[in-house]
Amino acid sequence: MPRLSERQRGWLVLAAAVVAAAVTARLGVWQLDRAQQKIALQHRIDARSALAPLPADALARSADEAAAQHHRRIRLVGQWRDAHSVWLDNRQMEGRPGFYLVTPLQLADGTAVLVQRGWAPRDPHDRTRLPAVASPAGDVVVEGRIAPPPARLYDFGGVEGGRIRQNVDIDAFARETGLTLRPLSVLQLDAGVDDGLQRRWPQVAVDVHKHYGYAFQWFALCALITGLYVWFRIVQPRRRR
């Protein structure tokens, strides 16, 4: 294999430095863009949350309608179907691992809505030990905020059934339970009683500062690559000459 000349090596080093600097700079810009996207989304969420509560009879029945209602406040009257309650594992609240309790609320028209009732910490000694949360019989009032279905996490074990599970898919859960589920969920904001569940639901833009931190790291790496090239390929040779 022929050896590269000094000139060829110089061009190769320059090309590598330019590519590396361009990539790291672009990644920095991408992180800033991600931060702005989250801030804009949080502003839209806050604006919808400030609207008057959505009438219960206007609750979406299709996915397209549901998307336009996300983050609106709503007041529902229905009956808990506690036999179909599930605990979603590996859910965090304020950095602590635990579970989201999800229970279908059956409405007067026979359809049902998945209600994310709150969060409970995981027992460090027995992850299958769950807190006792009362689900009163008869009609209950649920005040909350309309949301997409519970976020889907990667399921290493492939477990989609049982009282404790990683995810709940609305279509599959409807077939499993025989309920007619609306294509959304509701984040319960206040149960009216102390049921032991926490409801400090995270904001979308709460982690926006991590994107600024990542952007700083990428821009710093870009500056370092540029600085090293200038020092070793331009400044040092001139000083030697």
C-alpha positions in Angstrom: 0.0 0.0 0.0 1.6 3.3 -1.1 2.4 5.7 1.7 0.6 9.1 1.7 2.6 12.2 1.1 2.8 14.9 3.7 0.4 17.0 1.6 -2.1 14.1 1.3 -1.9 13.5 5.1 -2.6 17.2 5.7 -5.7 17.2 3.5 -6.9 14.0 5.2 -6.5 15.5 8.6 -8.3 18.6 7.5 -11.2 16.6 6.0 -11.5 14.6 9.2 -11.4 17.7 11.4 -14.0 19.5 9.3 -16.4 16.5 9.3 -16.0 16.0 13.1 -16.6 19.7 13.8 -19.6 19.8 11.5 -21.2 16.8 13.0 -20.7 17.9 16.6 -22.0 21.4 15.8 -25.0 19.9 14.1 -25.7 17.8 17.2 -25.5 20.8 19.3 -28.0 22.7 17.2 -30.3 19.6 17.2 -30.3 19.6 21.1 -31.2 23.3 21.1 -34.0 22.6 18.6 -35.3 19.7 20.9 -35.3 22.1 23.8 -37.4 24.7 21.8 -39.8 22.0 20.7 -40.4 20.9 24.3 -40.9 24.5 25.4 -43.4 25.2 22.6 -45.3 21.9 23.4 -45.4 22.9 27.1 -46.9 26.3 26.1 -49.6 24.5 24.0 -50.3 22.2 26.9 -50.6 25.2 29.3 -52.9 27.0 26.9 -55.2 24.0 26.6 -55.2 23.4 30.3 -56.4 27.0 30.9 -59.5 26.4 28.8 -62.8 25.6 30.4 -63.3 21.9 31.2 -64.5 19.9 28.2 -68.1 18.7 28.5 -68.2 15.0 29.2 -70.5 14.3 26.3 -67.9 15.8 23.9 -65.2 13.3 24.9 -63.6 11.9 21.8 -64.6 8.6 20.3 -61.9 8.5 17.6 -58.1 8.9 17.6 -58.3 12.1 15.5 -60.8 13.7 17.8 -58.7 12.6 20.8 -55.6 14.4 19.6 -57.4 17.7 19.5 -58.6 17.2 23.1 -55.3 16.2 24.8 -54.5 18.3 27.9 -58.0 19.6 28.2 -59.5 19.4 31.7 -62.6 17.2 32.1 -65.0 16.0 34.8 -66.4 12.5 34.3 -69.0 10.5 36.3 -68.8 6.8 36.1 -68.0 3.5 37.9 -64.7 2.0 38.5 -64.0 -1.4 37.0 -61.4 -2.3 39.6 -61.3 -6.0 38.4 -59.5 -4.7 35.4 -57.0 -2.4 37.2 -53.4 -2.8 36.2 -50.2 -1.4 37.6 -47.7 -0.2 35.0 -44.2 -0.9 36.2 -41.0 1.1 35.8 -42.8 4.4 35.9 -41.0 7.3 37.6 -42.2 10.3 39.5 -39.6 12.9 40.6 -36.8 10.4 39.8 -38.2 7.5 41.9 -39.2 4.2 40.4 -42.7 2.9 40.9 -46.0 2.1 39.3 -48.9 4.0 37.7 -52.3 2.6 38.7 -54.6 2.5 35.7 -58.3 1.7 36.1 -61.1 1.7 33.5 -63.9 4.1 34.4 -67.2 3.0 32.8 -69.4 5.8 31.7 -73.2 6.0 31.6 -73.3 5.2 27.9 -71.4 1.9 28.4 -68.1 3.0 27.1 -65.0 3.3 29.3 -62.0 5.5 29.8 -58.6 4.4 31.1 -57.8 6.6 34.1 -54.2 7.0 35.2 -55.2 7.4 38.9 -51.7 8.1 40.3 -48.3 6.8 41.2 -47.0 4.6 44.0 -43.4 3.8 44.9 -42.1 0.3 44.4 -41.4 -1.8 47.5 -37.6 -2.2 47.5 -37.8 -5.7 49.1 -40.7 -7.1 47.0 -41.5 -5.5 43.7 -44.8 -7.5 43.5 -46.2 -6.0 46.7 -48.7 -3.4 45.7 -50.5 -0.8 47.9 -54.1 -1.2 48.7 -56.1 1.5 46.9 -59.8 1.7 47.4 -62.1 1.8 44.4 -65.5 2.9 45.7 -68.5 1.1 44.3 -71.2 3.1 42.6 -70.9 6.4 40.7 -67.7 8.4 41.3 -66.6 11.8 40.0 -63.2 11.9 38.4 -61.6 15.3 37.6 -58.6 15.2 35.4 -56.8 16.1 32.3 -57.2 14.3 29.0 -54.0 12.7 27.8 -52.7 10.2 25.3 -52.7 6.5 26.3 -50.0 5.7 28.9 -46.6 6.0 27.3 -45.2 2.7 26.0 -41.9 1.5 27.4 -39.6 -1.1 26.0 -40.6 -4.5 27.4 -37.6 -6.7 27.9 -39.7 -9.6 29.2 -42.6 -9.4 26.7 -45.1 -9.5 29.6 -48.3 -7.8 28.5 -50.8 -9.5 30.9 -51.4 -9.8 34.6 -52.0 -7.3 37.4 -48.4 -5.9 37.0 -47.3 -5.2 33.4 -45.0 -2.9 31.5 -47.5 -1.5 29.0 -51.2 -1.3 28.3 -52.4 -1.1 24.7 -55.9 0.3 24.4 -57.1 -1.9 21.5 -55.6 -5.1 23.1 -56.9 -4.2 26.5 -60.3 -3.6 25.1 -60.3 -7.1 23.6 -58.9 -8.6 26.9 -61.5 -6.9 29.1 -64.5 -6.7 26.8 -64.8 -3.0 27.4 -65.4 -0.4 24.8 -62.5 2.0 25.5 -62.2 5.6 24.3 -58.9 6.2 22.4 -57.3 8.2 25.2 -56.7 8.3 28.9 -57.3 10.7 31.7 -54.7 11.8 34.3 -56.6 12.1 37.5 -55.7 15.4 39.3 -57.5 15.1 42.6 -59.2 12.1 44.2 -60.9 14.1 46.9 -59.5 11.7 49.5 -56.0 10.6 50.6 -55.7 7.3 48.8 -51.9 7.1 49.0 -51.3 7.9 45.4 -49.2 10.8 44.1 -50.3 12.9 41.2 -47.4 15.3 40.6 -47.6 14.5 36.9 -44.4 15.5 35.1 -44.4 18.5 32.7 -43.1 18.0 29.2 -40.5 20.8 29.4 -39.3 20.0 32.9 -36.1 18.3 31.5 -35.4 21.1 29.0 -32.2 22.0 30.8 -30.7 18.6 30.0 -30.9 19.5 26.3 -29.0 22.8 26.9 -26.4 20.7 28.8 -26.0 18.3 25.9 -25.8 21.2 23.4 -23.0 22.8 25.5 -21.1 19.5 25.4 -21.4 19.1 21.7 -20.4 22.7 21.0 -17.5 22.4 23.4 -16.3 19.3 21.6 -16.6 21.1 18.3 -14.5 24.0 19.6 -12.0 21.5 21.0 -11.6 19.7 17.6 -11.3 23.1 15.8 -8.8 24.4 18.4 -6.6 21.2 18.2 -6.5 21.4 14.5 -5.5 25.0 14.4 -2.8 24.5 17.1 -1.2 21.4 15.7 -1.6 22.0 12.0 -1.3 25.8 11.7 0.2 27.4 14.8 2.9 24.8 15.7 4.3 24.5 12.1 4.6 28.2 11.8 6.4 28.5 15.2 8.8 25.8 14.1 9.5 27.7 10.9 
